[in-house]
Amino acid sequence: MIRSVALLALAATLAGCDVGPDPAEVARVRDGTEAVRRALKQPETAQFKGVAAYGAAVCGEVNASVGMGRTGYERFIVKNGDVTFASQLKTDAEMDARWAADCRS
């Protein structure tokens, strides 16, 4: 009997929990992916993966067409409205350093 009451109380407590995504974070991710789309030559071809908001940055990977096929997934960081693609930097190490600084929770 006590066990049933405890389970009922636990169920009632959990029923009131909101476990959905944070609307502010969803909006930041959406704004970040839209900034990336605006930076692409063919924005309608963009495919995203691993996109998340971290503090002031939105980070992830994008694959898009450049007219002669797809580029393959490339890391990006959107920070303060500015989009940085890995291919814009001189070395992979530079992107690794920015990723470590901006894209970790």
N, C-alpha and C positions, 0 to 999 in steps of 0.2 A: 504494500500500500504506500509506504513512504517513498519507495523507489518510483512508483507511478507518479506521485505528486512532484517529485524532483524532476523527472523527465518532462512532465507537463510544464513546469516552471521554466526549465531550460528552453523548451520549444517556444514558449511564449516570448522569452527574452530574445532569442535568435530571430524570431519572425519580425521584430522591429528593427533589425540591423539593415542598413543600406550598404550593400557590398558592390554597388555598381561603380563604374569609372567616375573619376572626378571631372565634372563638366568643364572646369577651367583648364585642366590638362588636355582634355579632348580638343578644346578650342585652340590651345597653343600648338598642338600637333597638326591640326587642320591648317592653321595659319602658316606653320613651317613648311608643310608639303605644298601649299599654294605658292609660297615664295620660291621653292625649288622649281615648280612648274613654270613660273614666270621667267626663270633663268635658262630654261631649255629651249632649243630650236623647235622641237616638236613636242610641246607639253602634253598633248593628248595621248602620247605613247608611254608616258611615265608609269612605271610599276615600282611600288615601294615595298620595302621589308625592314623589319626591325626598328621602326620609327618610334621614338619616345622623347619626352620632354625631361630635361635635367636642368634645374635652376633656370638660368637665362637662355639656355640653348635647347634646340631641337636637333636630334641626331638620328641618322639612319642611313639606309642605302637606297639608291635609285638606279633603275635600268631604263634607258630610253633609246629611241631610234634617232639616228643622226642622218637618215636618208639612205644609207646603204646597209642597213641592218642595225642590230642593237649593240650598245656599247659594252654590255655586261654590267653587273652591279658595281656601283661606285659609292664610297662613303661620302656623306655630306654633313655639314654643320651649319645650322642657321642660328645666328646670334645677333641680337639687336637689328633684325631685319636684313642682315647681310648673309649671303649664301656663299659658303666655301666648299668647293668640290675637291676631292683628293687630287684630281688631275690638274688642278690649278697650281698646286704647290710643287716645289722643286724636287722634294724627296718624299718617300713614304714615311721616313722618320719624322718629318715635320707634321704630317697628318696624324701620325701615332701620338706625338706630343700634344697636339691640340685635342685629339680625341680623349686622351688620358685626363687632360685638364677640364674639358667641358662636358664630356659624355659619360660621366660616372655618377651614380647616385650616392 
